[in-house]
Structures are given as C-alpha cells and as structure tokens.
Amino acid sequence: MKRKLFTAAFVVILSFYIVPAQAYENSPVGWASYNTIANPDPCFTPNLNGTTGGAGGPTVTVTDEPNFAKYASSTTPGPYIVQVQGTIDLTSARVDIGPNKTIIGIGDNPTIAGPYNIRVRGQNSGGNLLSYNVIIRNLIIKNISSEDKDGVTIQDNAHHVWVDHCTITNASDGGLDISHVSDYITISWNHFYNQDKTCLLGSSSTNYEDTNHFKVTYHHNFFDGTIQRHPRVRFSFLCHVYNNYYNGGPSTDYGIASTCEAYVLAEGNYFKNMLYPMWSIGYSGDRNGWLVERDNIYDNSGTPQVNPPAFMPEPSTYYSYTLDDAEDIPTMVSLGAGVNGMAFFPHWLFGPYGDFDRNDTVDMKDFAQFVEYWLVNDPNQIADADYNGDGIVNFYEFALFAENWLKAP
C-alpha cells in the first residue's frame, strides 16, 4: 500500500515539476563557471567571466541542416541563441560551433542526428581562434559515424564550454570527447546510453602539452549501461567528478580511469553493478594518475583503486558547488538527466516536507523559510513549498509542516 501511495504521489509531483529546458539553471556549476578575467590565463584569449554562450544576441529557430550550420558556425555578427526544433540530420558535413553561441533544443525530442557531428574547436591549423564560450543544451545527439565519430568533440584550445541536459547515444567513437589543451568545461546532467567509449579526456599519453590543462567538471550525469571512459583522464590539472550515477550493464568495463599524472577527485557518486568503479594505477599501460575518492556509494560494486597525491587541488578553491547526498543520486539523476529531464526537485522527494535546508530535521530555520513562501504570490518562487501544486502555500501545506515540526527531536 505504501508503495502504491508513493507512486501515485510521485506521478502528481512529476506532472507539476517537469518543465522545459529554459527553466534549467541559467549558468553552469564547475569549471565552466571559472572567471578568467579575474584570474587571467595566458593560454586562452579572450578571458571570460564564466560561460554565457549566446546571451545578449538574437534568437533564431532552425529546423534544417543548412540553417543550423549557418547560425551555429557563424563567427559574425556575434552571439547567437540557436534553437533546434525537430530532427536535424547532418548528412553533409561536421558543424563547427562558433564563439559565443548557445545551441539549445526546444519542443519535443529536439535532435541532432548523424552521420556527422558537432564540434567545438578552439583553433585551426593556422592558429586562428575559432571557438570559445559555447553552451550546448537539451539536445538528443545520436547515430554519429563520420569524421570525428564522437557525439560531441571539444578540442584544440577550446575553452569555456558547457554541455548540459543532452541525451547522447550510438556514436561510433566517443560520446563526448575532450582533447588538446582544452579547459574550463562543465559536462552536467547528460544521459549516456547504448555507448561504448563514453567520455575521453585527453587523447594520447604523449601529448605533454596537455599538462595542467583539462580543467573539467562532470556532475549529475547518468551513465546508463555504458561500457567505459566515465571519464578516462590524462594530464588533467583537476578533473572533478561528482554526483554522477553509474548504472552498470552486462558489458560495462569500468567507471573512472586516472592516468598520465592526471588529478581526479571523485565524490558523492553512486556506483551500481560496477565491478571496477575506478582505476588509477597501471591502467591500459599508461602512467599512473592521481585519484582521491570520498563519499561515494558502491552498490553491488567492487573496491575503487585510489592513488592519492601528496596534495590534491580542491574544487572549492576555484568555484562554488553543492554536493548532493550520494544516496539520493539514483533518483535525482535518473529523473533529471538528459533531454527534458526533471528541472526542479521538490525537497520532500528526499526527506520530510518542511526540511527546506535538508539537514534532516524540521526546525525554526525551516519555519522562517516557510513563512517567506507563505507571503509570496508568485507560483514560480514557491515551488519547493507548494506540495499539492495549486500555485499557493496555505493552510494545507502548513498542516503538513506543523506535523513534521512536532515530530522533530
């Protein structure tokens, strides 16, 4: 009976809280948020205050390959927000995304399909700056088999790139590969499935120019029965892998691999059915990498192979982030990752109603927050308190709050 009641309540919650991609976070968390104006990096010009994509530019909606290529790859007149509607088959050529672009899917199942792919390339062979400050969101990317053969390729000094809430599948090489001195990148809330090589970070063990680059954050991604490279890391100054859900399938090989003196911090992830959740020593003949793990859950999984350095860079030195409880990650990520994933999670999915700060008790601090919700009339600002989804916080919610407050120790 309890299971049936929970399922019914959950369906009601989903009907109120699944919203379009535009309601997702307005800016990235992780390395893509890093301000190189305040902290100049001579390797990347222009320096940027985080990743803003096409903000401030015109919005155009595209439904076919010629117009997608025209607007997505343009370097002038400046920023663009390119909305992809329907399915666009890239049958002619790979599309290189230009600087200051947001590529975002709208409507039902917005799709970029192969055989060709999309690429963010920082420099061409002549050293001319091609791309930086790119956002790719809410797209199904599938069936890639030509040229790079990756779902998304990021390479050649590309910087400030955010790939978010995409569904990537059936790319004949990598799902989302990053290589050749690229930096300040966040890969978040993506769903990978039906994929062998998933996320490569660093193309070769002899590319020493990559040393101290590859500042990349992977968070809240759903690796759904994929086989390897989640990610597979070389040379990274700091690869931060947190709050991802690894759901191993029958062919899954391993989760994370740190090699070639890379620094990898894996925290708050949930590994399910992963015999080899982490490698860091002698993987595939490469030199060892550094790897620290903390606060992960290993459900029917093997023991992680760690290799802690004398000093591990801390992500919080460079950007702010909130670590979700690893036990919540399977629910949170399986519902939220990918195209049209759940954009907002009411707090009571993971605890009692009224525990707004999620400290496992309903107390006076929560009451003060409840009063603020009570006094607000905008439904968009009270979603975390509007339990029955009627657009207001009233005595119905107060009764639930009071009941849980009285139960608190």
N, C-alpha and C positions, 0 to 999 in steps of 0.2 A: 504493500500500500504506500509506504513512504517513497519508494522508487517511482511509482506512478504519479504521486503528487509532485515530486520534484521535476519529473519530465514535463508534466503539464505546465507547471510554473515556469520552467525554462523556455518552453515554446512561446509563452506570453512575453517573457523578457526579450527573446530574440526579435519578436515582431515589433517591439518598440525601439530596439537599440541597434539593429543593423541599418547602417546609413551609408550614403555614397562616399566615394573616396575623398571628396573635398572636405569631409569632416574629420579626416585623419589629422595627425599633428602637422602644424604649419612649418615646422623646421626640424632638422634631424637632431638626434642624440648621437654622441660618439664623435669620432674623428672628423666627420664631415661638418661638424659644428665649429671646428677649431678656427680661431681668429688669427690669420697670418698678417693682418695689418698691425695688430698689437704685438705680434711675435714674428717679425719678418723672417721669411725663409728664402734665402738667395736662390734656391733651386727652382722656385716657382714664381712666376710673374704673370699677371698681376697678383699681388697679395689680396686676400679676400677676408671679409668678416663673416665666416661661415659659408654655407651653401644656400643660395637663394634661387638658383635656376633662372627661369624667365620672368620672375617677379618684376613688375613695372612695365613690362612690354605688352603688346597686344595679344589677344587670344584668338586662335584660329582653330577651327574644327576640320579634320581631314578624314576622308573615307577611302582613299585610294593611294596606290604606291607613288605616282608622280607628285602629288601634293604633299604627301608625308615626307618624301625625300627633299622636296623644295624647301619646306619650312623647318624641318628638323635639322638639316645640314647647313642652313644659311649662316654666314658669318656677319652679314649686314642685313637690315639696318641695326640690329642689336637684339635684345632679349625677346623671346617669344614663349608663350604658353601654347603648346601644340596639343590639342585634344584629339585623341584617337577614338573613332566611333566605328563599331562593327569590326570586321576582319580585314586586315590589310596583308595581302600576300606579297612578300618581297621576292619577286621572280627575276628581277633584272640585275640587281647589284646590292652589295652591302651598303648600309646607310651610316655614314659617319655623323654623329651628333655634333652640332656646332656649339660654340661657347654660349653661356647664359641662356640655357634652354630648359624648360620643363616639358617633358613628354608624359602625358597622363591620359589614361583610358577613362572614357565616360560611357554610360549606358550599360547594356547587357553584354557581358563577355567581350570586352574590347581586346583585340588580339593582333599581335604581330606574328605572322607565320612565315616559315622559310620557303625555299631553301636558304636564302641569305639572311644575315643577322644585322643587329645594330651594334655600333662600336663607338666608344669614347676614346679618342686618340689625341694625346697631348701635343705631339709634334710629328711632322712628316720627315722624310729622309733629308730634306734641306734645312731642318731645324726651325721651320716656321711654326709658330704657335697655332694650334688648331682648336683645341677644346679644353675647357675648364668650366667649373660652376654649372653642373648638369644634374637635373633631377629626372629620374625615370620612375613612374609610379602607376600602380593599378593596371597593369597590362598582363595578359596571357602571352607568353613568348614560347613558341613551340615549333618542332619539326625543322630544326636547323641542320643543314648538311653540306653547305658550300663555304668556301674560303676559310674563315676562322673556325667555323663549325661550332662556335660557342653560342649559347643563348644570348649572352651579353659579353662583350670583350671590353676591358678597360686597360689601356696600355700607354707606353711612351710618354711619360711625364704628365699624364692626365692628373688633375687634382681637383679637390672639392667636388665629389660625386656622391650622390645619394640614390640608391636603388631600394625602393620601398613598396611593400604590398603587391609584389608581382608573383605570378604563378609561372614557373619555368619548368619545361618538361621536354624530353625527347630531342635534346641537342646531341649531335653525334660526337662532339668532343666535350668541352666543359659546359656546365650550366651557366656559371658566371665566373669568368677568369680575369685575374688582375695581374699585370706583369710590367716589367721595365720601368722602374723608378716612378711608380705612381703613388700618390699619397692623399691623405685627408678624405677618406672614403668610409661611408656607412652603408652596410647591407642589412636591412631590417624588415621584419615581418613578411618575408617571402616564403612561398611554398614550393619546394622542390620535390618532384616525384618522377618515376619512370626515368631515372637518370643514373648513369654510371659515374663518370667523373663530374663532381658537383661544383666545388669552389676551389680553384687553384689560386694560390697567392705566391707568385714567383715562378718563373718559367724554367730556370735552369740552375744547377748547383755551381755553375761557373760564372754567373752574372754578378760579379762582385760589386758592380756599380749600384746594385740594389741595396747594399748595406746601409742601414739606418734610415731606409725608406719603408714603404709598405705600412704606413700608419693607417690601419683599417680596423673598424669595429663591425662585428657580426652579432646582432641581437634579435631575439624573438623570431628566428627563422624556424621553419618546420621542414626537417629533413626526413621525408616520409618514404622509408624503404629504399632510399638511395644507397649507392654502394660504397663510395669512397670520396675523400677530399672534402671534409666538412669543417674547416678548410684544411688544405695541405699547404704548409707555410715554409718559406725560405727567407732568410735575411731580415725579417721584419724588426723594425725598431720597437714596435709594440703592436701585436695583434690581440685585440680584446674580444673574447668570445664569451658572451654571457646570455643567459636566459633563453637558450635555444632548446628545441625539442627534437631529440634524436629517437625516431621510432624505427628500429632496425627491422629489415625484412630478411627473407631467407637467403639472399645473396649479399647482404651487407658485409663489407670487409672491415672497415674501421671508421672511427669518428674523426678526431683531430690528429694531425701529424705536424710536429715542430721539428724542422731540420735546418742545417746550414746556419747555425748561430742565431736563429730567429728567437725573439722573445714572445711567448704566448702566455696569456693569462686566461684561464677558462674558469668561469664562476657562475653558480646558480643555474647550470644547465640540467636537463633531465635526460638521462640515457636509458632507453628501454630496449631490451634484447640486443645489446651491443657487446659482443664478446671482447672486442678491443676498442674501448672508448677513446683511448689516447695513446699515441706513440711519441717518443722524443729521443730515443737512443738507437742509433744504427738502423733507422728506417730506410728501406729500399736502397741501401748502400750510400746514402748521403751522410754528411757530417751531422753530429748531434745538434739538436736545438734545445733551447731553454723552455721549460714548461712548468707552470705553477697551477695547481687546481685547488679550488676551495668552494665549499657549499654546494657541490653538485650532488645529484641523486643518481645511483646506479641500480636500476630496477632490472633484475634478471640479467645483469651485465657483468663484464669482467672487471679486473682491477686496472685503474689508469696507470700508465707508465709516465711518471713525472721526472723532471730533471731541473730542480730549482737552481737559479744562478745565485751568486753572492748578493746581487742587487737586482730586483725586478722593478721596472718602471711601474708606477701606479697610474691607472687611467684618470683618477680623480685629480691628479696634478694638472691635467690638460683639459678636462671637460667634466661637466656635472652629469650624473646619471643616477637612476634609482633602480636598485636590484630587487626584482620580484622574488618571492619565495619559490624555490625550486619545485616544491610540491604542487604549486599552482600552475606550473608551466604547461603540462599536457593539455589541460582545459583551455587555458588562456591562448596558447599559440595555435592549437588545432582549430579554434574558432576564429582567431583574429588574423592569421597569416593568409597571404595570397590575395587575389583579386576579390574585391567586395567583401573582405574579411570583416568581422565584427569590429567596429571602430571604437566602441566605448564599452567598458566592462563595469557594470554596477558593482559596488564593493561587496554586496551581500552574496555574490557568487562564491566568494572565498572566505566568508565569515558572517557573523550575525549582523542583521540590519542595525544601523546606527554606529557601527565601528568605522567611522569615516577615515580615521588615520591608520586603520588596520594594525592596531597594537594589541589585538586580541581581547579587548575589553571595551565596553561602552561606558564612558565616564563624562566628567564635567566638560572636558575639552570637546568631546563629541557633541554635547548638548549645545555649546556655543555655536558650533558649526550648523547644527540642526536649526537653531533659531535664525541664522543667516539664510538658510534655504527657505524657511517659512516666510520670510519677509520679501523674497524675490519673486517677481511675477513672470520672469522670462523662462519658459519651459526648457530652453537650451542650457540654462545655467543651473538647473536643479535636477538634472538627470540622475545624479548619483543618490538623490534622496527620494525621487518620485517612484515609489515602489510599485504602484499599480498603473503607472503610465498615463494618468489622466491630465497631466500638464500642470498640476499644482501639488504643493505639500501642505497637508491639512491634518485634521484630527485622525484620519485613517493611519497616516504614517506616524503620528505622534503616539498612537496606541502601541504600534509595533516598537517604536523607540523606547517607550516607557517600560514595556515588558522586558526588553533586553537590558535596560539600565538597572532594573530591580534584580535581575539575575546576576549582575556583575558582582564579583567578590568585594 
